[in-house]
Amino acid sequence: MFYRETDFQETSLGKIPKDWAVVRLKDVSLDFVGGGTPSTLNPDYWNGEFAWMTSAHIIGATVNSGQKYITKKGLENSATNLIPKNNILVATRVGIGKVTINRIDIAISQDLTGVIINRNEALPEFLYWFLTSNDRRLKSLAQGSTIKGILKEDLSRLCIPHLSLEEQKTIVGVLGVADLAVGKTCEVIAKTERLKKGLMQELLTRGIGHMKFTHSEELGHEIPEEWEAVKLETVSLGFIGGGTPSTSNPDYWNGEIAWMTSAHINGRLITSGQKYITKKGLENSATNLIPKDNLLVATRVGIGKAAINKIDIAISQDLTGVIINKDKAIPEFLYWAIASNEKKLKSLAQGSTIKGILKEDLSRLFIPKPHIPEQQKIAEVLSTVDRKLAVERKVKAKLERVKQSLMDLLLTGKIRVKVN
């Protein structure tokens, strides 16, 4: 089905097969249509039968519904225009670079331009894949100082490859299969995230197998009678701040001691350093080494993020290390208790320029405290779901790399698909 092309020509798009051509977007289009927004002050213009959208409504390859709905009066008394279904919508102001295919007739805002496709020359789906294969292609057309935008004239002159409709259709089919695989994985991730959120809510308030509950004034909700509501300091041995060794001193960096900022928190566990510092860097700065199997909480940049450090690691000023009293709590349970308190943590932040949480305020954060055996059970359930999420996210990342590779190869003609 696939074969490697060997006969190329140099063009403004780079190397493409000799039997392809380079044309302007206007050469495969019938019109370029702008948009507008009916006055939000006139209720006669809204809640009607015509779908309408801004660029914020573009979240995938197709649009199948309106972001809002306008009336015939709204359509007739504003700059908006109705774009017939199965054409291309391009974000040419806010959200520049976003592209979608409208599967319904839809009116558009001033952020968008509707490209009416000549189907004797190009497939909307092929143009969608080409335009989204490199977001710099559209962004480079933007001009303006305060609000950047792409003029219709500049969009119309964009160079695109021109190939037979049969080959376009075959390429679209291959990329559609890859996109479907990514979409299915996204659905699994979304379902698993909803499951995790529901389990967190249930297990961290109701526990496992309890029948009697009492209202906790400190937590603001019911908890099992056997549980306590305690301050974080009650189950901790200390709260340790961090710092950054001078970046101008090479003797402080590229050593053997793992070091990190809050930007390195991308999941439940920390297993490596973001960077590495030397013993001199550790001794001659405000950073501190947090022993493994404790909690790292973002108390400045990225407030609300938390992780368990599975290695000894030094931390920046964005983080606070919570040294856990293992006789009273396990790190895995405390992680979930902290993770469920993101809004509360953010509410503790103070300061004008750079907001932060004081150690004293973090130490006084109330958390639920079941007995350790139940902490272990709750943590294992939530961690199992979290591991499934991590696996699915890796699958998604791999599929997205495959899809991008296919786009790079098929849309440049390096790899061709045999057309019957």
C-alpha positions as CSV (number, residue, x, y, z in Angstrom):
1,M,0.0,0.0,0.0
2,F,2.8,2.4,0.9
3,Y,6.0,3.1,-1.1
4,R,8.9,5.5,-0.8
5,E,9.0,8.3,-3.4
6,T,12.4,8.9,-5.1
7,D,11.5,11.5,-7.8
8,F,11.3,15.0,-6.2
9,Q,11.3,18.6,-7.3
10,E,12.4,21.6,-5.2
11,T,9.6,24.1,-4.5
12,S,8.6,26.8,-2.0
13,L,7.2,24.0,0.2
14,G,10.5,22.1,0.0
15,K,10.9,18.8,-1.8
16,I,7.7,17.4,-3.2
17,P,7.0,14.6,-5.7
18,K,7.4,15.7,-9.4
19,D,3.8,14.9,-10.2
20,W,2.5,17.2,-7.4
21,A,2.2,21.0,-7.9
22,V,2.3,24.0,-5.6
23,V,-0.7,26.3,-5.7
24,R,-2.2,29.1,-3.6
25,L,-5.1,28.3,-1.2
26,K,-7.2,30.6,-3.3
27,D,-6.6,28.3,-6.3
28,V,-8.6,25.6,-4.6
29,S,-11.2,27.8,-3.0
30,L,-14.3,29.6,-4.0
31,D,-14.3,32.3,-1.4
32,F,-12.9,33.6,1.9
33,V,-15.6,34.8,4.3
34,G,-15.2,36.9,7.4
35,G,-17.4,36.9,10.5
36,G,-18.7,39.0,13.4
37,T,-20.7,39.0,16.6
38,P,-24.3,40.1,16.9
39,S,-24.7,42.7,19.7
40,T,-24.9,41.0,23.0
41,L,-27.1,43.9,24.3
42,N,-29.9,42.9,22.0
43,P,-31.8,39.8,23.2
44,D,-33.6,39.6,19.8
45,Y,-30.3,38.5,18.3
46,W,-29.6,35.5,20.5
47,N,-31.0,32.1,21.4
48,G,-32.3,31.4,17.9
49,E,-31.9,28.6,15.4
50,F,-28.6,29.5,13.8
51,A,-25.4,27.9,15.1
52,W,-22.6,30.5,15.8
53,M,-19.1,30.1,17.1
54,T,-15.8,31.8,18.0
55,S,-12.3,30.3,17.7
56,A,-12.6,29.1,21.3
57,H,-15.1,26.4,20.0
58,I,-12.4,24.7,17.9
59,I,-11.2,21.7,20.0
60,G,-10.8,19.1,17.2
61,A,-10.9,18.3,13.5
62,T,-14.6,19.0,13.2
63,V,-17.4,21.2,14.6
64,N,-20.8,19.6,14.9
65,S,-22.7,22.1,17.1
66,G,-22.9,25.8,17.8
67,Q,-21.0,27.4,20.6
68,K,-24.1,29.6,20.9
69,Y,-27.1,30.2,18.8
70,I,-28.4,33.4,17.1
71,T,-31.6,34.4,15.4
72,K,-32.2,35.4,11.9
73,K,-32.2,39.1,13.0
74,G,-28.8,38.5,14.6
75,L,-27.5,37.0,11.4
76,E,-28.9,39.9,9.3
77,N,-27.9,42.7,11.6
78,S,-24.2,42.0,12.2
79,A,-21.0,41.2,10.4
80,T,-21.3,37.5,11.0
81,N,-21.8,35.2,8.0
82,L,-23.1,31.6,7.6
83,I,-20.5,29.2,6.4
84,P,-22.1,26.2,4.5
85,K,-21.2,22.8,6.1
86,N,-18.1,20.9,5.1
87,N,-15.8,23.8,4.6
88,I,-12.7,25.0,6.5
89,L,-12.8,27.4,9.4
90,V,-9.4,29.1,10.2
91,A,-8.7,31.1,13.3
92,T,-7.3,34.3,11.9
93,R,-7.3,36.5,15.0
94,V,-7.7,35.0,18.5
95,G,-6.3,31.4,18.5
96,I,-4.3,31.9,15.3
97,G,-3.4,28.5,13.8
98,K,-6.4,26.6,14.9
99,V,-8.3,24.9,12.0
100,T,-11.5,22.8,11.8
101,I,-14.1,21.5,9.4
102,N,-17.6,22.7,10.0
103,R,-20.0,19.7,9.7
104,I,-23.0,21.9,10.0
105,D,-23.9,25.3,8.5
106,I,-22.5,27.7,11.1
107,A,-22.1,31.5,11.6
108,I,-18.7,32.7,12.7
109,S,-17.2,35.5,14.8
110,Q,-14.6,38.0,13.8
111,D,-11.9,35.6,15.1
112,L,-12.5,33.2,12.2
113,T,-12.4,33.1,8.4
114,G,-14.4,30.6,6.5
115,V,-12.6,29.1,3.5
116,I,-15.2,27.8,0.9
117,I,-13.5,24.9,-0.8
118,N,-13.8,24.0,-4.5
119,R,-14.3,20.3,-4.2
120,N,-13.2,19.7,-7.8
121,E,-9.7,20.8,-6.6
122,A,-9.3,19.8,-3.0
123,L,-10.9,17.9,-0.1
124,P,-11.6,19.9,3.1
125,E,-10.2,17.0,5.1
126,F,-6.9,17.1,3.1
127,L,-6.6,20.8,3.6
128,Y,-7.3,20.4,7.3
129,W,-4.5,17.9,7.7
130,F,-2.1,20.1,5.7
131,L,-2.9,23.3,7.6
132,T,-2.6,21.6,11.0
133,S,0.6,19.7,10.2
134,N,2.7,22.8,11.1
135,D,1.0,25.5,13.1
136,R,3.9,27.9,12.3
137,R,2.7,28.0,8.7
138,L,-0.4,30.0,9.7
139,K,1.1,31.9,12.6
140,S,3.8,33.3,10.4
141,L,1.1,35.1,8.4
142,A,-0.1,37.1,11.4
143,Q,0.6,40.8,11.6
144,G,-0.3,43.7,13.9
145,S,1.0,45.0,17.3
146,T,-1.8,44.9,19.8
147,I,-4.0,42.2,18.4
148,K,-2.4,40.1,15.7
149,G,-4.4,38.9,12.8
150,I,-4.2,37.2,9.4
151,L,-5.6,39.2,6.5
152,K,-7.8,37.3,4.0
153,E,-5.5,38.3,1.2
154,D,-2.5,36.7,3.0
155,L,-4.4,33.6,3.9
156,S,-5.5,33.2,0.2
157,R,-1.9,33.4,-1.0
158,L,-0.8,30.6,1.3
159,C,1.1,27.9,-0.6
160,I,-0.3,24.4,-0.5
161,P,0.5,21.1,-2.4
162,H,-1.9,20.1,-5.2
163,L,-2.3,16.5,-6.0
164,S,-5.1,14.3,-7.4
165,L,-8.3,14.0,-5.4
166,E,-7.8,10.2,-5.4
167,E,-4.5,10.5,-3.6
168,Q,-5.9,13.2,-1.3
169,K,-8.7,10.8,-0.3
170,T,-6.3,8.0,0.4
171,I,-4.0,10.2,2.5
172,V,-7.1,11.5,4.4
173,G,-8.1,7.9,5.1
174,V,-4.8,6.9,6.5
175,L,-4.5,9.9,8.8
176,G,-8.2,9.5,9.8
177,V,-7.4,6.0,11.1
178,A,-4.4,7.4,13.1
179,D,-6.5,10.2,14.5
180,L,-9.3,7.8,15.4
181,A,-6.9,5.8,17.5
182,V,-5.7,8.9,19.3
183,G,-9.4,9.9,19.9
184,K,-10.3,6.5,21.4
185,T,-7.4,6.7,23.8
186,C,-8.5,10.3,24.7
187,E,-11.9,8.9,25.5
188,V,-10.4,6.2,27.8
189,I,-8.3,8.8,29.5
190,A,-11.3,11.1,30.1
191,K,-13.4,8.2,31.5
192,T,-10.5,7.2,33.8
193,E,-10.0,10.8,35.0
194,R,-13.7,10.9,35.9
195,L,-13.4,7.6,37.7
196,K,-10.4,8.9,39.6
197,K,-12.2,12.1,40.6
198,G,-15.2,10.2,41.8
199,L,-13.1,7.7,43.8
200,M,-11.2,10.6,45.4
201,Q,-14.4,12.2,46.5
202,E,-15.9,9.0,47.8
203,L,-12.8,7.4,49.5
204,L,-11.4,10.6,51.1
205,T,-14.8,11.5,52.6
206,R,-16.6,8.2,53.1
207,G,-13.7,5.7,53.4
208,I,-14.1,2.0,53.0
209,G,-16.9,0.0,54.6
210,H,-18.1,2.6,57.1
211,M,-21.7,2.9,58.3
212,K,-21.6,5.8,60.8
213,F,-20.5,9.3,59.9
214,T,-20.1,12.6,61.7
215,H,-19.8,16.2,60.4
216,S,-16.3,17.6,60.6
217,E,-16.2,21.3,61.2
218,E,-12.6,21.5,60.2
219,L,-13.1,19.7,56.9
220,G,-16.5,21.1,56.1
221,H,-18.1,17.7,55.3
222,E,-19.0,14.3,56.9
223,I,-16.3,11.7,57.6
224,P,-16.5,8.3,59.2
225,E,-16.8,8.3,63.0
226,E,-13.5,6.4,63.3
227,W,-11.6,9.1,61.4
228,E,-10.0,12.3,62.8
229,A,-9.6,15.6,61.2
230,V,-6.0,16.7,61.9
231,K,-3.6,19.5,60.9
232,L,-0.9,18.4,58.5
233,E,1.7,19.2,61.2
234,T,0.1,16.5,63.4
235,V,1.4,13.8,61.0
236,S,4.6,15.5,60.0
237,L,8.1,15.9,61.5
238,G,9.0,19.1,59.7
239,F,8.4,21.5,56.8
240,I,11.6,22.3,54.8
241,G,12.0,25.1,52.3
242,G,14.3,25.2,49.3
243,G,16.5,27.4,47.1
244,T,18.5,27.6,43.9
245,P,22.3,27.5,43.8
246,S,23.8,30.4,41.8
247,T,23.5,29.6,38.1
248,S,26.6,31.8,37.5
249,N,28.8,29.4,39.4
250,P,29.7,26.3,37.4
251,D,31.0,24.6,40.5
252,Y,27.5,24.3,41.8
253,W,26.0,22.4,38.9
254,N,26.2,19.1,37.0
255,G,27.0,17.1,40.1
256,E,25.5,14.0,41.6
257,I,22.7,15.5,43.7
258,A,19.2,15.6,42.2
259,W,17.5,19.0,42.3
260,M,14.1,20.2,41.1
261,T,11.6,23.0,40.8
262,S,7.8,22.7,40.9
263,A,7.9,22.5,37.1
264,H,9.3,19.0,37.5
265,I,6.0,17.8,39.1
266,N,4.0,16.1,36.3
267,G,2.6,13.2,38.3
268,R,2.4,11.4,41.6
269,L,6.0,10.2,41.8
270,I,9.4,11.9,41.4
271,T,12.0,9.4,40.4
272,S,14.7,11.7,38.9
273,G,16.2,15.1,39.1
274,Q,15.1,18.0,36.9
275,K,18.8,19.1,37.1
276,Y,21.7,18.0,39.2
277,I,23.9,20.0,41.6
278,T,27.2,19.4,43.4
279,K,27.8,19.1,47.1
280,K,29.2,22.7,47.0
281,G,25.9,23.8,45.4
282,L,23.9,22.2,48.2
283,E,26.1,23.7,50.9
284,N,26.3,27.2,49.5
285,S,22.6,27.9,48.8
286,A,19.2,27.8,50.5
287,T,18.3,24.5,48.9
288,N,17.8,21.5,51.1
289,L,17.9,17.7,50.5
290,I,14.5,16.0,51.2
291,P,14.9,12.4,52.1
292,K,13.1,9.9,49.8
293,D,9.5,8.9,50.5
294,N,8.2,12.2,51.7
295,L,6.0,14.9,50.2
296,L,6.9,17.8,47.9
297,V,4.3,20.6,47.8
298,A,4.4,23.5,45.4
299,T,4.0,26.6,47.7
300,R,5.0,29.3,45.2
301,V,5.0,28.7,41.5
302,G,2.4,26.0,40.6
303,I,0.6,26.2,44.0
304,G,-1.4,23.1,44.7
305,K,0.9,20.6,42.9
306,A,2.3,17.8,45.0
307,A,4.3,14.6,44.6
308,I,6.1,11.9,46.5
309,N,9.8,11.9,46.1
310,K,11.1,8.4,45.6
311,I,14.7,9.6,45.7
312,D,16.6,11.9,47.9
313,I,16.2,15.3,46.2
314,A,17.1,18.9,46.7
315,I,14.4,21.5,46.1
316,S,14.0,25.0,44.8
317,Q,12.2,27.9,46.6
318,D,9.0,27.0,44.8
319,L,8.6,23.9,46.9
320,T,8.2,22.8,50.5
321,G,9.3,19.4,51.7
322,V,6.9,17.8,54.1
323,I,8.7,15.2,56.2
324,I,6.1,12.6,57.2
325,N,5.8,10.8,60.5
326,K,5.4,7.3,59.1
327,D,3.9,6.1,62.4
328,K,0.9,8.3,61.8
329,A,0.5,8.5,58.0
330,I,1.8,7.0,54.8
331,P,3.1,9.2,52.0
332,E,0.7,7.7,49.4
333,F,-2.4,8.6,51.5
334,L,-1.1,12.1,52.3
335,Y,-0.4,12.7,48.6
336,W,-4.1,12.0,47.8
337,A,-5.3,14.1,50.7
338,I,-3.1,17.0,49.5
339,A,-4.1,16.5,45.8
340,S,-7.8,16.7,46.7
341,N,-7.1,20.1,48.5
342,E,-5.8,22.0,45.5
343,K,-8.5,24.8,45.9
344,K,-7.8,25.1,49.6
345,L,-4.1,25.3,49.1
346,K,-4.5,28.1,46.4
347,S,-6.7,30.0,48.9
348,L,-3.9,30.1,51.4
349,A,-1.6,31.9,49.0
350,Q,-0.7,35.5,49.8
351,G,1.5,38.2,48.3
352,S,1.1,40.7,45.5
353,T,3.7,40.1,42.9
354,I,4.5,36.4,43.5
355,K,2.0,34.6,45.7
356,G,3.1,31.9,48.1
357,I,2.0,29.7,50.9
358,L,3.8,30.2,54.3
359,K,5.0,27.0,55.9
360,E,2.9,27.9,59.0
361,D,-0.2,28.0,56.9
362,L,0.6,24.8,55.1
363,S,1.2,23.1,58.4
364,R,-2.2,24.1,59.7
365,L,-4.0,22.6,56.7
366,F,-6.7,20.1,57.9
367,I,-6.7,16.6,56.4
368,P,-8.7,13.5,57.1
369,K,-6.8,10.8,59.1
370,P,-8.0,7.2,59.0
371,H,-6.1,4.4,60.7
372,I,-3.0,3.4,58.7
373,P,-4.4,0.1,57.3
374,E,-7.3,2.0,55.8
375,Q,-4.9,4.7,54.5
376,Q,-3.0,1.9,52.7
377,K,-6.2,0.5,51.1
378,I,-7.4,4.0,50.0
379,A,-4.0,4.9,48.6
380,E,-3.8,1.6,46.7
381,V,-7.2,2.0,45.0
382,L,-6.4,5.6,43.9
383,S,-2.8,4.7,42.9
384,T,-4.0,1.8,40.8
385,V,-6.4,4.1,38.8
386,D,-3.5,6.7,38.6
387,R,-1.2,4.0,37.1
388,K,-3.8,3.2,34.5
389,L,-4.0,6.8,33.6
390,A,-0.2,7.0,33.2
391,V,-0.2,4.0,30.9
392,E,-3.0,5.4,28.8
393,R,-1.2,8.8,28.5
394,K,1.9,7.0,27.4
395,V,-0.2,5.2,24.7
396,K,-1.7,8.5,23.6
397,A,1.7,10.2,23.4
398,K,3.0,7.3,21.3
399,L,0.0,7.4,19.0
400,E,0.4,11.1,18.6
401,R,4.0,10.6,17.6
402,V,3.0,8.0,15.0
403,K,0.3,10.4,13.7
404,Q,2.7,13.3,13.4
405,S,5.2,11.1,11.6
406,L,2.6,10.0,9.1
407,M,1.6,13.6,8.5
408,D,5.2,14.6,7.9
409,L,5.8,11.7,5.5
410,L,2.4,11.7,3.6
411,L,1.8,15.4,3.3
412,T,5.3,16.0,1.8
413,G,5.1,12.9,-0.5
414,K,8.1,11.3,1.0
415,I,5.9,8.2,1.5
416,R,3.2,7.7,-1.1
417,V,0.0,5.6,-0.9
418,K,-0.9,3.6,-3.9
419,V,-4.1,4.8,-5.5
420,N,-6.2,2.1,-7.2
